[in-house]
Structures are given as structure tokens and as C-alpha cells.
Amino acid sequence: MTNNTSIVFQKLRKMSESGHEYWLARNLSDALEYTSFRNFEPVLTKAKEACKNSGMPVDKHFVEISDEVAVGS
């Protein structure tokens, strides 16, 4: 990972109230230049599978959230 890539990920990093860092998939998909979020969803599926295959609890590392969309958008 180049230094510039590291800076991008640090800018996108969020912190929970309990001090855990996390990233939003929609932000990552934009940073990785996916033209549509639906094109990024298979990446998430593969990441969840890799997490499961490594013996890690998927629900502890991936949380489903929904963005609200303004009416008429």
C-alpha cells in the first residue's frame, strides 16, 4: 500500500464511541473508484467469506447499515 493510499484510508476512517475504528463500504467503494455501489457488493461478499474462512465472526467485523435517501432523489 502506497503512502497516498494509506492517507486516503485514514481520512475515511471512523471511530465508534467505544474507540473501535471502522470504514463505511460506500466510502470505500468511492475511494476505490467503483462506478456504482452495486459493483462493489461482490467485493464485500468475498471479504465476508474470507473472514468466515479464517475463523473470525463475520457479524463482529461487518455490520449492515442503511443510508437514508431524500424523497425525490
Summary of the structure (lengths in Angstrom):
residues: 73
radius of gyration: 14.0
end to end distance: 36.2
largest distance: 43.1
contacts: 127
relative contact order: 0.09
helix: 52%
strand: 5%
